């Protein structure tokens, strides 16, 4: 189990999709390596909310927040 608590990119890269790319790569890594995710970072949480297929790697007690 891994908790993602914060996503940060340099200010000069803000708004250029870098944080989204970082989240996507991280989620693929976690899935490929059989981690279970606890999405505490608001940005990661929002990304999974918009892409609920990623709930498949979220810890069971968080899944209900992403799928209805």
Beta strands, then each sheet from edge to edge (+ up, - down):
strand 1: 2-4
strand 2: 37-39
sheet 1: 1+ 2+
end
